[in-house]
Amino acid sequence: SIAIVGIEVESERYVEVTRALKRMDTVETLYTSSGDHMLMAEVRAPDGDALGEIIDEDITALDGVAAAHPSFLQERLK
């Protein structure tokens, strides 16, 4: 399963949060963003339950993460 996660980070913790996210094996790609969210991460897991746990227990638990907004990808169209 894959989720694209928009992540809001407190500016004073930005460097520490990005370092922690880059170390996570489940975060496949990490981008800065000029859109609605400061960071965008592509997160992969064996199933939807594991994906939810990673977002709740690993990403949002990081000191400095104000919010995480996941979009769970379903059917690949192309």
mmCIF file of the N, C-alpha and C atoms, coordinates in Angstrom:
data_MODEL
# 
_entry.id   MODEL 
# 
loop_
_atom_site.group_PDB 
_atom_site.id 
_atom_site.type_symbol 
_atom_site.label_atom_id 
_atom_site.label_alt_id 
_atom_site.label_comp_id 
_atom_site.label_asym_id 
_atom_site.label_entity_id 
_atom_site.label_seq_id 
_atom_site.pdbx_PDB_ins_code 
_atom_site.Cartn_x 
_atom_site.Cartn_y 
_atom_site.Cartn_z 
_atom_site.occupancy 
_atom_site.B_iso_or_equiv 
_atom_site.pdbx_formal_charge 
_atom_site.auth_seq_id 
_atom_site.auth_comp_id 
_atom_site.auth_asym_id 
_atom_site.auth_atom_id 
_atom_site.pdbx_PDB_model_num 
ATOM 1   N N  . SER A 1 1  ? 0.837  -1.181 0.000   1.00 0.00 ? 1  SER A N  1 
ATOM 2   C CA . SER A 1 1  ? 0.000  0.000  0.000   1.00 0.00 ? 1  SER A CA 1 
ATOM 3   C C  . SER A 1 1  ? 0.879  1.241  0.000   1.00 0.00 ? 1  SER A C  1 
ATOM 4   N N  . ILE A 1 2  ? 0.354  2.291  -0.596  1.00 0.00 ? 2  ILE A N  1 
ATOM 5   C CA . ILE A 1 2  ? 1.103  3.545  -0.713  1.00 0.00 ? 2  ILE A CA 1 
ATOM 6   C C  . ILE A 1 2  ? 0.221  4.693  -0.248  1.00 0.00 ? 2  ILE A C  1 
ATOM 7   N N  . ALA A 1 3  ? 0.824  5.631  0.454   1.00 0.00 ? 3  ALA A N  1 
ATOM 8   C CA . ALA A 1 3  ? 0.148  6.879  0.800   1.00 0.00 ? 3  ALA A CA 1 
ATOM 9   C C  . ALA A 1 3  ? 1.066  8.033  0.447   1.00 0.00 ? 3  ALA A C  1 
ATOM 10  N N  . ILE A 1 4  ? 0.476  9.104  -0.027  1.00 0.00 ? 4  ILE A N  1 
ATOM 11  C CA . ILE A 1 4  ? 1.180  10.366 -0.184  1.00 0.00 ? 4  ILE A CA 1 
ATOM 12  C C  . ILE A 1 4  ? 0.750  11.190 1.024   1.00 0.00 ? 4  ILE A C  1 
ATOM 13  N N  . VAL A 1 5  ? 1.718  11.615 1.832   1.00 0.00 ? 5  VAL A N  1 
ATOM 14  C CA . VAL A 1 5  ? 1.417  12.273 3.099   1.00 0.00 ? 5  VAL A CA 1 
ATOM 15  C C  . VAL A 1 5  ? 1.927  13.704 3.076   1.00 0.00 ? 5  VAL A C  1 
ATOM 16  N N  . GLY A 1 6  ? 1.000  14.647 3.234   1.00 0.00 ? 6  GLY A N  1 
ATOM 17  C CA . GLY A 1 6  ? 1.381  16.039 3.413   1.00 0.00 ? 6  GLY A CA 1 
ATOM 18  C C  . GLY A 1 6  ? 1.710  16.253 4.874   1.00 0.00 ? 6  GLY A C  1 
ATOM 19  N N  . ILE A 1 7  ? 2.868  16.847 5.143   1.00 0.00 ? 7  ILE A N  1 
ATOM 20  C CA . ILE A 1 7  ? 3.339  16.975 6.523   1.00 0.00 ? 7  ILE A CA 1 
ATOM 21  C C  . ILE A 1 7  ? 3.580  18.442 6.854   1.00 0.00 ? 7  ILE A C  1 
ATOM 22  N N  . GLU A 1 8  ? 2.966  18.887 7.954   1.00 0.00 ? 8  GLU A N  1 
ATOM 23  C CA . GLU A 1 8  ? 3.182  20.244 8.468   1.00 0.00 ? 8  GLU A CA 1 
ATOM 24  C C  . GLU A 1 8  ? 4.229  20.168 9.571   1.00 0.00 ? 8  GLU A C  1 
ATOM 25  N N  . VAL A 1 9  ? 5.248  21.002 9.469   1.00 0.00 ? 9  VAL A N  1 
ATOM 26  C CA . VAL A 1 9  ? 6.363  20.962 10.413  1.00 0.00 ? 9  VAL A CA 1 
ATOM 27  C C  . VAL A 1 9  ? 6.554  22.337 11.040  1.00 0.00 ? 9  VAL A C  1 
ATOM 28  N N  . GLU A 1 10 ? 6.778  22.352 12.351  1.00 0.00 ? 10 GLU A N  1 
ATOM 29  C CA . GLU A 1 10 ? 7.114  23.604 13.024  1.00 0.00 ? 10 GLU A CA 1 
ATOM 30  C C  . GLU A 1 10 ? 8.468  24.062 12.496  1.00 0.00 ? 10 GLU A C  1 
ATOM 31  N N  . SER A 1 11 ? 8.564  25.322 12.079  1.00 0.00 ? 11 SER A N  1 
ATOM 32  C CA . SER A 1 11 ? 9.753  25.798 11.369  1.00 0.00 ? 11 SER A CA 1 
ATOM 33  C C  . SER A 1 11 ? 11.040 25.604 12.154  1.00 0.00 ? 11 SER A C  1 
ATOM 34  N N  . GLU A 1 12 ? 10.974 25.742 13.473  1.00 0.00 ? 12 GLU A N  1 
ATOM 35  C CA . GLU A 1 12 ? 12.196 25.605 14.271  1.00 0.00 ? 12 GLU A CA 1 
ATOM 36  C C  . GLU A 1 12 ? 12.674 24.157 14.377  1.00 0.00 ? 12 GLU A C  1 
ATOM 37  N N  . ARG A 1 13 ? 11.839 23.197 14.000  1.00 0.00 ? 13 ARG A N  1 
ATOM 38  C CA . ARG A 1 13 ? 12.204 21.767 14.059  1.00 0.00 ? 13 ARG A CA 1 
ATOM 39  C C  . ARG A 1 13 ? 12.374 21.157 12.666  1.00 0.00 ? 13 ARG A C  1 
ATOM 40  N N  . TYR A 1 14 ? 12.349 21.988 11.621  1.00 0.00 ? 14 TYR A N  1 
ATOM 41  C CA . TYR A 1 14 ? 12.357 21.514 10.237  1.00 0.00 ? 14 TYR A CA 1 
ATOM 42  C C  . TYR A 1 14 ? 13.542 20.592 9.937   1.00 0.00 ? 14 TYR A C  1 
ATOM 43  N N  . VAL A 1 15 ? 14.743 21.014 10.302  1.00 0.00 ? 15 VAL A N  1 
ATOM 44  C CA . VAL A 1 15 ? 15.946 20.231 9.986   1.00 0.00 ? 15 VAL A CA 1 
ATOM 45  C C  . VAL A 1 15 ? 15.895 18.873 10.668  1.00 0.00 ? 15 VAL A C  1 
ATOM 46  N N  . GLU A 1 16 ? 15.536 18.851 11.941  1.00 0.00 ? 16 GLU A N  1 
ATOM 47  C CA . GLU A 1 16 ? 15.490 17.590 12.683  1.00 0.00 ? 16 GLU A CA 1 
ATOM 48  C C  . GLU A 1 16 ? 14.431 16.652 12.120  1.00 0.00 ? 16 GLU A C  1 
ATOM 49  N N  . VAL A 1 17 ? 13.261 17.209 11.775  1.00 0.00 ? 17 VAL A N  1 
ATOM 50  C CA . VAL A 1 17 ? 12.178 16.374 11.229  1.00 0.00 ? 17 VAL A CA 1 
ATOM 51  C C  . VAL A 1 17 ? 12.578 15.803 9.877   1.00 0.00 ? 17 VAL A C  1 
ATOM 52  N N  . THR A 1 18 ? 13.133 16.620 8.994   1.00 0.00 ? 18 THR A N  1 
ATOM 53  C CA . THR A 1 18 ? 13.507 16.098 7.674   1.00 0.00 ? 18 THR A CA 1 
ATOM 54  C C  . THR A 1 18 ? 14.588 15.024 7.804   1.00 0.00 ? 18 THR A C  1 
ATOM 55  N N  . ARG A 1 19 ? 15.540 15.202 8.709   1.00 0.00 ? 19 ARG A N  1 
ATOM 56  C CA . ARG A 1 19 ? 16.563 14.164 8.925   1.00 0.00 ? 19 ARG A CA 1 
ATOM 57  C C  . ARG A 1 19 ? 15.929 12.863 9.387   1.00 0.00 ? 19 ARG A C  1 
ATOM 58  N N  . ALA A 1 20 ? 14.992 12.952 10.327  1.00 0.00 ? 20 ALA A N  1 
ATOM 59  C CA . ALA A 1 20 ? 14.327 11.750 10.849  1.00 0.00 ? 20 ALA A CA 1 
ATOM 60  C C  . ALA A 1 20 ? 13.519 11.053 9.757   1.00 0.00 ? 20 ALA A C  1 
ATOM 61  N N  . LEU A 1 21 ? 12.805 11.814 8.948   1.00 0.00 ? 21 LEU A N  1 
ATOM 62  C CA . LEU A 1 21 ? 12.009 11.225 7.872   1.00 0.00 ? 21 LEU A CA 1 
ATOM 63  C C  . LEU A 1 21 ? 12.902 10.553 6.835   1.00 0.00 ? 21 LEU A C  1 
ATOM 64  N N  . LYS A 1 22 ? 14.031 11.154 6.507   1.00 0.00 ? 22 LYS A N  1 
ATOM 65  C CA . LYS A 1 22 ? 14.949 10.563 5.525   1.00 0.00 ? 22 LYS A CA 1 
ATOM 66  C C  . LYS A 1 22 ? 15.540 9.258  6.022   1.00 0.00 ? 22 LYS A C  1 
ATOM 67  N N  . ARG A 1 23 ? 15.635 9.081  7.341   1.00 0.00 ? 23 ARG A N  1 
ATOM 68  C CA . ARG A 1 23 ? 16.170 7.836  7.910   1.00 0.00 ? 23 ARG A CA 1 
ATOM 69  C C  . ARG A 1 23 ? 15.141 6.705  7.915   1.00 0.00 ? 23 ARG A C  1 
ATOM 70  N N  . MET A 1 24 ? 13.865 7.018  7.777   1.00 0.00 ? 24 MET A N  1 
ATOM 71  C CA . MET A 1 24 ? 12.822 5.986  7.843   1.00 0.00 ? 24 MET A CA 1 
ATOM 72  C C  . MET A 1 24 ? 12.798 5.169  6.551   1.00 0.00 ? 24 MET A C  1 
ATOM 73  N N  . ASP A 1 25 ? 12.931 3.853  6.681   1.00 0.00 ? 25 ASP A N  1 
ATOM 74  C CA . ASP A 1 25 ? 12.889 2.970  5.509   1.00 0.00 ? 25 ASP A CA 1 
ATOM 75  C C  . ASP A 1 25 ? 11.538 3.020  4.807   1.00 0.00 ? 25 ASP A C  1 
ATOM 76  N N  . THR A 1 26 ? 10.482 3.259  5.544   1.00 0.00 ? 26 THR A N  1 
ATOM 77  C CA . THR A 1 26 ? 9.138  3.258  4.968   1.00 0.00 ? 26 THR A CA 1 
ATOM 78  C C  . THR A 1 26 ? 8.836  4.540  4.186   1.00 0.00 ? 26 THR A C  1 
ATOM 79  N N  . VAL A 1 27 ? 9.623  5.587  4.400   1.00 0.00 ? 27 VAL A N  1 
ATOM 80  C CA . VAL A 1 27 ? 9.465  6.817  3.607   1.00 0.00 ? 27 VAL A CA 1 
ATOM 81  C C  . VAL A 1 27 ? 10.320 6.650  2.361   1.00 0.00 ? 27 VAL A C  1 
ATOM 82  N N  . GLU A 1 28 ? 9.651  6.362  1.242   1.00 0.00 ? 28 GLU A N  1 
ATOM 83  C CA . GLU A 1 28 ? 10.360 6.060  0.006   1.00 0.00 ? 28 GLU A CA 1 
ATOM 84  C C  . GLU A 1 28 ? 10.894 7.324  -0.661  1.00 0.00 ? 28 GLU A C  1 
ATOM 85  N N  . THR A 1 29 ? 10.085 8.371  -0.688  1.00 0.00 ? 29 THR A N  1 
ATOM 86  C CA . THR A 1 29 ? 10.523 9.647  -1.248  1.00 0.00 ? 29 THR A CA 1 
ATOM 87  C C  . THR A 1 29 ? 10.032 10.765 -0.331  1.00 0.00 ? 29 THR A C  1 
ATOM 88  N N  . LEU A 1 30 ? 10.783 11.867 -0.332  1.00 0.00 ? 30 LEU A N  1 
ATOM 89  C CA . LEU A 1 30 ? 10.436 13.011 0.497   1.00 0.00 ? 30 LEU A CA 1 
ATOM 90  C C  . LEU A 1 30 ? 10.728 14.268 -0.308  1.00 0.00 ? 30 LEU A C  1 
ATOM 91  N N  . TYR A 1 31 ? 9.739  15.147 -0.391  1.00 0.00 ? 31 TYR A N  1 
ATOM 92  C CA . TYR A 1 31 ? 9.855  16.373 -1.172  1.00 0.00 ? 31 TYR A CA 1 
ATOM 93  C C  . TYR A 1 31 ? 9.509  17.583 -0.313  1.00 0.00 ? 31 TYR A C  1 
ATOM 94  N N  . THR A 1 32 ? 10.157 18.702 -0.612  1.00 0.00 ? 32 THR A N  1 
ATOM 95  C CA . THR A 1 32 ? 9.653  19.967 -0.110  1.00 0.00 ? 32 THR A CA 1 
ATOM 96  C C  . THR A 1 32 ? 8.529  20.363 -1.051  1.00 0.00 ? 32 THR A C  1 
ATOM 97  N N  . SER A 1 33 ? 7.616  21.184 -0.573  1.00 0.00 ? 33 SER A N  1 
ATOM 98  C CA . SER A 1 33 ? 6.444  21.520 -1.369  1.00 0.00 ? 33 SER A CA 1 
ATOM 99  C C  . SER A 1 33 ? 6.082  22.986 -1.216  1.00 0.00 ? 33 SER A C  1 
ATOM 100 N N  . SER A 1 34 ? 5.623  23.560 -2.307  1.00 0.00 ? 34 SER A N  1 
ATOM 101 C CA . SER A 1 34 ? 5.144  24.940 -2.255  1.00 0.00 ? 34 SER A CA 1 
ATOM 102 C C  . SER A 1 34 ? 3.618  24.989 -2.200  1.00 0.00 ? 34 SER A C  1 
ATOM 103 N N  . GLY A 1 35 ? 3.005  23.826 -2.085  1.00 0.00 ? 35 GLY A N  1 
ATOM 104 C CA . GLY A 1 35 ? 1.551  23.744 -2.070  1.00 0.00 ? 35 GLY A CA 1 
ATOM 105 C C  . GLY A 1 35 ? 0.981  23.875 -0.673  1.00 0.00 ? 35 GLY A C  1 
ATOM 106 N N  . ASP A 1 36 ? -0.019 23.063 -0.387  1.00 0.00 ? 36 ASP A N  1 
ATOM 107 C CA . ASP A 1 36 ? -0.722 23.135 0.895   1.00 0.00 ? 36 ASP A CA 1 
ATOM 108 C C  . ASP A 1 36 ? 0.107  22.639 2.073   1.00 0.00 ? 36 ASP A C  1 
ATOM 109 N N  . HIS A 1 37 ? 1.123  21.808 1.814   1.00 0.00 ? 37 HIS A N  1 
ATOM 110 C CA . HIS A 1 37 ? 1.901  21.203 2.887   1.00 0.00 ? 37 HIS A CA 1 
ATOM 111 C C  . HIS A 1 37 ? 3.386  21.512 2.702   1.00 0.00 ? 37 HIS A C  1 
ATOM 112 N N  . MET A 1 38 ? 4.096  21.638 3.807   1.00 0.00 ? 38 MET A N  1 
ATOM 113 C CA . MET A 1 38 ? 5.520  21.961 3.770   1.00 0.00 ? 38 MET A CA 1 
ATOM 114 C C  . MET A 1 38 ? 6.353  20.827 3.167   1.00 0.00 ? 38 MET A C  1 
ATOM 115 N N  . LEU A 1 39 ? 6.001  19.575 3.534   1.00 0.00 ? 39 LEU A N  1 
ATOM 116 C CA . LEU A 1 39 ? 6.686  18.395 3.015   1.00 0.00 ? 39 LEU A CA 1 
ATOM 117 C C  . LEU A 1 39 ? 5.657  17.426 2.448   1.00 0.00 ? 39 LEU A C  1 
ATOM 118 N N  . MET A 1 40 ? 6.088  16.654 1.456   1.00 0.00 ? 40 MET A N  1 
ATOM 119 C CA . MET A 1 40 ? 5.266  15.583 0.913   1.00 0.00 ? 40 MET A CA 1 
ATOM 120 C C  . MET A 1 40 ? 6.110  14.318 0.931   1.00 0.00 ? 40 MET A C  1 
ATOM 121 N N  . ALA A 1 41 ? 5.572  13.253 1.521   1.00 0.00 ? 41 ALA A N  1 
ATOM 122 C CA . ALA A 1 41 ? 6.297  11.986 1.625   1.00 0.00 ? 41 ALA A CA 1 
ATOM 123 C C  . ALA A 1 41 ? 5.497  10.876 0.962   1.00 0.00 ? 41 ALA A C  1 
ATOM 124 N N  . GLU A 1 42 ? 6.195  10.018 0.246   1.00 0.00 ? 42 GLU A N  1 
ATOM 125 C CA . GLU A 1 42 ? 5.581  8.799  -0.272  1.00 0.00 ? 42 GLU A CA 1 
ATOM 126 C C  . GLU A 1 42 ? 5.939  7.686  0.700   1.00 0.00 ? 42 GLU A C  1 
ATOM 127 N N  . VAL A 1 43 ? 4.914  7.104  1.301   1.00 0.00 ? 43 VAL A N  1 
ATOM 128 C CA . VAL A 1 43 ? 5.106  6.094  2.342   1.00 0.00 ? 43 VAL A CA 1 
ATOM 129 C C  . VAL A 1 43 ? 4.560  4.762  1.839   1.00 0.00 ? 43 VAL A C  1 
ATOM 130 N N  . ARG A 1 44 ? 5.357  3.703  2.011   1.00 0.00 ? 44 ARG A N  1 
ATOM 131 C CA . ARG A 1 44 ? 4.939  2.365  1.574   1.00 0.00 ? 44 ARG A CA 1 
ATOM 132 C C  . ARG A 1 44 ? 4.906  1.416  2.757   1.00 0.00 ? 44 ARG A C  1 
ATOM 133 N N  . ALA A 1 45 ? 3.941  0.510  2.724   1.00 0.00 ? 45 ALA A N  1 
ATOM 134 C CA . ALA A 1 45 ? 3.799  -0.497 3.772   1.00 0.00 ? 45 ALA A CA 1 
ATOM 135 C C  . ALA A 1 45 ? 3.102  -1.722 3.172   1.00 0.00 ? 45 ALA A C  1 
ATOM 136 N N  . PRO A 1 46 ? 3.175  -2.869 3.875   1.00 0.00 ? 46 PRO A N  1 
ATOM 137 C CA . PRO A 1 46 ? 2.571  -4.097 3.344   1.00 0.00 ? 46 PRO A CA 1 
ATOM 138 C C  . PRO A 1 46 ? 1.053  -4.000 3.149   1.00 0.00 ? 46 PRO A C  1 
ATOM 139 N N  . ASP A 1 47 ? 0.376  -3.231 3.999   1.00 0.00 ? 47 ASP A N  1 
ATOM 140 C CA . ASP A 1 47 ? -1.080 -3.107 3.873   1.00 0.00 ? 47 ASP A CA 1 
ATOM 141 C C  . ASP A 1 47 ? -1.541 -1.788 4.488   1.00 0.00 ? 47 ASP A C  1 
ATOM 142 N N  . GLY A 1 48 ? -2.817 -1.514 4.361   1.00 0.00 ? 48 GLY A N  1 
ATOM 143 C CA . GLY A 1 48 ? -3.379 -0.255 4.845   1.00 0.00 ? 48 GLY A CA 1 
ATOM 144 C C  . GLY A 1 48 ? -3.261 -0.062 6.344   1.00 0.00 ? 48 GLY A C  1 
ATOM 145 N N  . ASP A 1 49 ? -3.401 -1.151 7.100   1.00 0.00 ? 49 ASP A N  1 
ATOM 146 C CA . ASP A 1 49 ? -3.274 -1.040 8.556   1.00 0.00 ? 49 ASP A CA 1 
ATOM 147 C C  . ASP A 1 49 ? -1.864 -0.616 8.945   1.00 0.00 ? 49 ASP A C  1 
ATOM 148 N N  . ALA A 1 50 ? -0.869 -1.239 8.327   1.00 0.00 ? 50 ALA A N  1 
ATOM 149 C CA . ALA A 1 50 ? 0.523  -0.904 8.618   1.00 0.00 ? 50 ALA A CA 1 
ATOM 150 C C  . ALA A 1 50 ? 0.825  0.529  8.214   1.00 0.00 ? 50 ALA A C  1 
ATOM 151 N N  . LEU A 1 51 ? 0.244  0.937  7.107   1.00 0.00 ? 51 LEU A N  1 
ATOM 152 C CA . LEU A 1 51 ? 0.426  2.311  6.625   1.00 0.00 ? 51 LEU A CA 1 
ATOM 153 C C  . LEU A 1 51 ? -0.113 3.306  7.645   1.00 0.00 ? 51 LEU A C  1 
ATOM 154 N N  . GLY A 1 52 ? -1.293 3.043  8.159   1.00 0.00 ? 52 GLY A N  1 
ATOM 155 C CA . GLY A 1 52 ? -1.884 3.909  9.180   1.00 0.00 ? 52 GLY A CA 1 
ATOM 156 C C  . GLY A 1 52 ? -1.033 3.982  10.435  1.00 0.00 ? 52 GLY A C  1 
ATOM 157 N N  . GLU A 1 53 ? -0.473 2.842  10.824  1.00 0.00 ? 53 GLU A N  1 
ATOM 158 C CA . GLU A 1 53 ? 0.382  2.804  12.018  1.00 0.00 ? 53 GLU A CA 1 
ATOM 159 C C  . GLU A 1 53 ? 1.650  3.624  11.812  1.00 0.00 ? 53 GLU A C  1 
ATOM 160 N N  . ILE A 1 54 ? 2.247  3.519  10.636  1.00 0.00 ? 54 ILE A N  1 
ATOM 161 C CA . ILE A 1 54 ? 3.463  4.289  10.338  1.00 0.00 ? 54 ILE A CA 1 
ATOM 162 C C  . ILE A 1 54 ? 3.167  5.785  10.432  1.00 0.00 ? 54 ILE A C  1 
ATOM 163 N N  . ILE A 1 55 ? 2.052  6.198  9.851   1.00 0.00 ? 55 ILE A N  1 
ATOM 164 C CA . ILE A 1 55 ? 1.697  7.619  9.867   1.00 0.00 ? 55 ILE A CA 1 
ATOM 165 C C  . ILE A 1 55 ? 1.416  8.079  11.288  1.00 0.00 ? 55 ILE A C  1 
ATOM 166 N N  . ASP A 1 56 ? 0.633  7.303  12.034  1.00 0.00 ? 56 ASP A N  1 
ATOM 167 C CA . ASP A 1 56 ? 0.256  7.704  13.399  1.00 0.00 ? 56 ASP A CA 1 
ATOM 168 C C  . ASP A 1 56 ? 1.397  7.582  14.397  1.00 0.00 ? 56 ASP A C  1 
ATOM 169 N N  . GLU A 1 57 ? 2.125  6.464  14.338  1.00 0.00 ? 57 GLU A N  1 
ATOM 170 C CA . GLU A 1 57 ? 3.102  6.161  15.382  1.00 0.00 ? 57 GLU A CA 1 
ATOM 171 C C  . GLU A 1 57 ? 4.512  6.644  15.064  1.00 0.00 ? 57 GLU A C  1 
ATOM 172 N N  . ASP A 1 58 ? 4.847  6.769  13.786  1.00 0.00 ? 58 ASP A N  1 
ATOM 173 C CA . ASP A 1 58 ? 6.203  7.172  13.423  1.00 0.00 ? 58 ASP A CA 1 
ATOM 174 C C  . ASP A 1 58 ? 6.273  8.632  12.979  1.00 0.00 ? 58 ASP A C  1 
ATOM 175 N N  . ILE A 1 59 ? 5.418  9.004  12.043  1.00 0.00 ? 59 ILE A N  1 
ATOM 176 C CA . ILE A 1 59 ? 5.524  10.354 11.464  1.00 0.00 ? 59 ILE A CA 1 
ATOM 177 C C  . ILE A 1 59 ? 4.942  11.412 12.390  1.00 0.00 ? 59 ILE A C  1 
ATOM 178 N N  . THR A 1 60 ? 3.682  11.259 12.786  1.00 0.00 ? 60 THR A N  1 
ATOM 179 C CA . THR A 1 60 ? 3.072  12.308 13.624  1.00 0.00 ? 60 THR A CA 1 
ATOM 180 C C  . THR A 1 60 ? 3.666  12.333 15.025  1.00 0.00 ? 60 THR A C  1 
ATOM 181 N N  . ALA A 1 61 ? 4.349  11.258 15.434  1.00 0.00 ? 61 ALA A N  1 
ATOM 182 C CA . ALA A 1 61 ? 4.974  11.223 16.756  1.00 0.00 ? 61 ALA A CA 1 
ATOM 183 C C  . ALA A 1 61 ? 6.283  12.010 16.804  1.00 0.00 ? 61 ALA A C  1 
ATOM 184 N N  . LEU A 1 62 ? 6.828  12.383 15.648  1.00 0.00 ? 62 LEU A N  1 
ATOM 185 C CA . LEU A 1 62 ? 8.080  13.144 15.632  1.00 0.00 ? 62 LEU A CA 1 
ATOM 186 C C  . LEU A 1 62 ? 7.873  14.514 16.264  1.00 0.00 ? 62 LEU A C  1 
ATOM 187 N N  . ASP A 1 63 ? 8.789  14.900 17.115  1.00 0.00 ? 63 ASP A N  1 
ATOM 188 C CA . ASP A 1 63 ? 8.736  16.221 17.738  1.00 0.00 ? 63 ASP A CA 1 
ATOM 189 C C  . ASP A 1 63 ? 8.898  17.273 16.655  1.00 0.00 ? 63 ASP A C  1 
ATOM 190 N N  . GLY A 1 64 ? 7.920  18.134 16.515  1.00 0.00 ? 64 GLY A N  1 
ATOM 191 C CA . GLY A 1 64 ? 7.961  19.171 15.494  1.00 0.00 ? 64 GLY A CA 1 
ATOM 192 C C  . GLY A 1 64 ? 6.960  18.956 14.371  1.00 0.00 ? 64 GLY A C  1 
ATOM 193 N N  . VAL A 1 65 ? 6.382  17.746 14.268  1.00 0.00 ? 65 VAL A N  1 
ATOM 194 C CA . VAL A 1 65 ? 5.341  17.507 13.263  1.00 0.00 ? 65 VAL A CA 1 
ATOM 195 C C  . VAL A 1 65 ? 4.013  17.988 13.837  1.00 0.00 ? 65 VAL A C  1 
ATOM 196 N N  . ALA A 1 66 ? 3.465  19.018 13.215  1.00 0.00 ? 66 ALA A N  1 
ATOM 197 C CA . ALA A 1 66 ? 2.210  19.599 13.684  1.00 0.00 ? 66 ALA A CA 1 
ATOM 198 C C  . ALA A 1 66 ? 1.009  18.807 13.171  1.00 0.00 ? 66 ALA A C  1 
ATOM 199 N N  . ALA A 1 67 ? 1.124  18.248 11.957  1.00 0.00 ? 67 ALA A N  1 
ATOM 200 C CA . ALA A 1 67 ? 0.012  17.496 11.372  1.00 0.00 ? 67 ALA A CA 1 
ATOM 201 C C  . ALA A 1 67 ? 0.513  16.686 10.192  1.00 0.00 ? 67 ALA A C  1 
ATOM 202 N N  . ALA A 1 68 ? -0.191 15.587 9.918   1.00 0.00 ? 68 ALA A N  1 
ATOM 203 C CA . ALA A 1 68 ? 0.071  14.768 8.736   1.00 0.00 ? 68 ALA A CA 1 
ATOM 204 C C  . ALA A 1 68 ? -1.256 14.506 8.053   1.00 0.00 ? 68 ALA A C  1 
ATOM 205 N N  . HIS A 1 69 ? -1.278 14.712 6.747   1.00 0.00 ? 69 HIS A N  1 
ATOM 206 C CA . HIS A 1 69 ? -2.518 14.584 5.963   1.00 0.00 ? 69 HIS A CA 1 
ATOM 207 C C  . HIS A 1 69 ? -2.314 13.521 4.888   1.00 0.00 ? 69 HIS A C  1 
ATOM 208 N N  . PRO A 1 70 ? -2.679 12.262 5.176   1.00 0.00 ? 70 PRO A N  1 
ATOM 209 C CA . PRO A 1 70 ? -2.441 11.193 4.203   1.00 0.00 ? 70 PRO A CA 1 
ATOM 210 C C  . PRO A 1 70 ? -3.527 11.095 3.135   1.00 0.00 ? 70 PRO A C  1 
ATOM 211 N N  . SER A 1 71 ? -3.082 10.772 1.929   1.00 0.00 ? 71 SER A N  1 
ATOM 212 C CA . SER A 1 71 ? -3.968 10.361 0.845   1.00 0.00 ? 71 SER A CA 1 
ATOM 213 C C  . SER A 1 71 ? -3.554 8.949  0.480   1.00 0.00 ? 71 SER A C  1 
ATOM 214 N N  . PHE A 1 72 ? -4.436 7.986  0.723   1.00 0.00 ? 72 PHE A N  1 
ATOM 215 C CA . PHE A 1 72 ? -4.122 6.591  0.460   1.00 0.00 ? 72 PHE A CA 1 
ATOM 216 C C  . PHE A 1 72 ? -4.419 6.287  -1.004  1.00 0.00 ? 72 PHE A C  1 
ATOM 217 N N  . LEU A 1 73 ? -3.401 5.847  -1.728  1.00 0.00 ? 73 LEU A N  1 
ATOM 218 C CA . LEU A 1 73 ? -3.580 5.553  -3.143  1.00 0.00 ? 73 LEU A CA 1 
ATOM 219 C C  . LEU A 1 73 ? -4.280 4.208  -3.287  1.00 0.00 ? 73 LEU A C  1 
ATOM 220 N N  . GLN A 1 74 ? -5.200 4.128  -4.237  1.00 0.00 ? 74 GLN A N  1 
ATOM 221 C CA . GLN A 1 74 ? -5.990 2.919  -4.406  1.00 0.00 ? 74 GLN A CA 1 
ATOM 222 C C  . GLN A 1 74 ? -5.684 2.254  -5.734  1.00 0.00 ? 74 GLN A C  1 
ATOM 223 N N  . GLU A 1 75 ? -6.352 2.630  -6.768  1.00 0.00 ? 75 GLU A N  1 
ATOM 224 C CA . GLU A 1 75 ? -6.179 1.962  -8.057  1.00 0.00 ? 75 GLU A CA 1 
ATOM 225 C C  . GLU A 1 75 ? -5.264 2.776  -8.963  1.00 0.00 ? 75 GLU A C  1 
ATOM 226 N N  . ARG A 1 76 ? -4.237 2.122  -9.501  1.00 0.00 ? 76 ARG A N  1 
ATOM 227 C CA . ARG A 1 76 ? -3.356 2.789  -10.454 1.00 0.00 ? 76 ARG A CA 1 
ATOM 228 C C  . ARG A 1 76 ? -4.027 2.802  -11.812 1.00 0.00 ? 76 ARG A C  1 
ATOM 229 N N  . LEU A 1 77 ? -4.155 3.985  -12.392 1.00 0.00 ? 77 LEU A N  1 
ATOM 230 C CA . LEU A 1 77 ? -4.864 4.133  -13.656 1.00 0.00 ? 77 LEU A CA 1 
ATOM 231 C C  . LEU A 1 77 ? -3.923 4.195  -14.856 1.00 0.00 ? 77 LEU A C  1 
ATOM 232 N N  . LYS A 1 78 ? -2.689 4.534  -14.628 1.00 0.00 ? 78 LYS A N  1 
ATOM 233 C CA . LYS A 1 78 ? -1.725 4.566  -15.724 1.00 0.00 ? 78 LYS A CA 1 
ATOM 234 C C  . LYS A 1 78 ? -0.340 4.252  -15.189 1.00 0.00 ? 78 LYS A C  1 
# 
